Amino acid sequence: MAYWTKPVKVVATVEALGIRLRIGAMLGHEVFLPNVTDPSEVRADVQGKLIRFLVAPDTLVEEGQVVAEVEAMKMIVPIKSRCAGLVKKLVAGVNAVVGAGDLLLVLDLNSSSGQGSSSLVSVRKV
């Protein structure tokens, strides 16, 4: 890769949740390209032990609601839902060791309000 007409080294590292690009050791630029996942899937953010689910099947959850807790390095990490929906299935078992990116539960996005259907795509102003 050329950066201002000078060659620059780009190092790509494949991680569980995406690809990390390090551009030029001296420049210190870093870009993270997350894997594209189904919004109805709630996945672990970190590797650790699944302590508990805070929801049960057939429970309505809101966007951003904590649905599970994973213990990683003696810390409890909350796992949040990215979308509103109805919990369809708990995939991982409590006390199971999960890796970053492992599927924990599946949501039915069409049942988020109990009436009608919700969009698979949510747009937020950042």
ABEGO torsion letter per residue (X at the ends): XBBGGBBBBBBBBBBAAEBBBBBEAAAGBBBBBBBBBBAABBBBABBEBBABBABBBGBBBBBGBBABBBBBGGBBBBBBBABBEBBABBABBBGBBBBBGBBABBBBAAAAAGBEBBBABBBBBX
